[in-house]
Amino acid sequence: MEKTNLIEVKDLRVSFFTPAGEVKAVNGISYDLDYGEVMGIVGESGSGKSVEAYSIIGLLQSPGRVVGGSIVVDGEDVLSYDEKRMREFRGNTVSMIFQNPMTCLNPVYTIGNQLMEAVLCHENVPKEEARKRAMEMLTLVGINNVEKRMRQYPHELSGGMRQRVMIAMGMICNPKLLIADEPTTALDVTIQAQILELMKDLKEKIKMSCIFITHNLGVVAEICDKVSVMYGGRIVEQGLVDDVFENPAHPYTRGLLRSMPRVDAESYERLIPIEGTPVDLLNAPKGCPFAPRCENCMKICLREMPEYTTVGEKHRSACWLNSMNKVEGGKTDNE
């Protein structure tokens, strides 16, 4: 059977079992990603963005574990892998750029040693070939004087340069799927633009897919084909980037878009924040997790989680307002 998607996540549930109780960090999310596609995952801190990414690459730390659902990458069930198979899977098929380079780079090994190790672990090539690849990748991500940088240790580089090293390490083995957890946060806007261009070029050359985790909606608009908006461990809206940005169908998505500056706004226009505080996942509400902060909240929102409603081609949202609008219009989600 021909594979249509590189990755398919279905009803993924991840919980952290703490002394205070079960924290449902990811609560039944589903999405798929085609070969060569880029999907942005957007949401505030604590929404479950990074946890679902760690689940894919098998890096969940105790007391967290996957309690339900499935993750299929390139036609194989990732959750069934043993540790040996998972090590082969990381780097060759899936690679990850982590958010904090200082905690991910080994302080006692040089930059060159760590980049070469990534190649030598996954490919049967001579050391000189690995060294050449490492230097080429450092040049690609905008690091100058690469001979010197290869001999340096992480503490000798600035935060932005360390982040670029992490990006180079993530892409050095040309993975089929790259998971980028806020990879441009520590970079200035010029280097950020260069990195985004580099990732777009690689995507075209090797048909690399990417899951791009970010708070920056501008980055999503620049590089992503589709977007999933997460809140309280759930995907509340999902669709093509243009559809979601032009016609946001969930109050949380609208709140995110209202709270970011616009180049076409009047000079006196104020940004509108989302009132309230993030949901407590240890005591999550029975209904929609965004209900306590939603200006359109109804009684049913507090009692029941809405099903997804199709609001356009490949565009769906979990909001009772959309469900009711469909019923009033004589349509159902199954039509």
Secondary structure, DSSP 4 states (H G I P E B T S, - for coil): -----SEEEEEEEEEEEETTEEEEEEEEEEEEE-TT-EEEEE--TTSSHHHHHHHHHT-PPTTEEEEEEEEEETTEEGGG--HHHHHHHHHHTEEEE-S-HHHHS-TTS-HHHHHHHHHHHHS---HHHHHHHHHHHHHHTT---HHHHHH--GGGS-HHHHHHHHHHHHHTT--SEEEEESTTTTS-HHHHHHHHHHHHHHHHHH--EEEEEES-HHHHHHH-SEEEEEETTEEEEEEEHHHHHHS--SHHHHHHHHTS--TTS-TTPPP-PPPS----GGG--SS-TTGGG-TT--HHHHH-PPPPEEEETTEEE--HHHHHHHHHTT--TT-
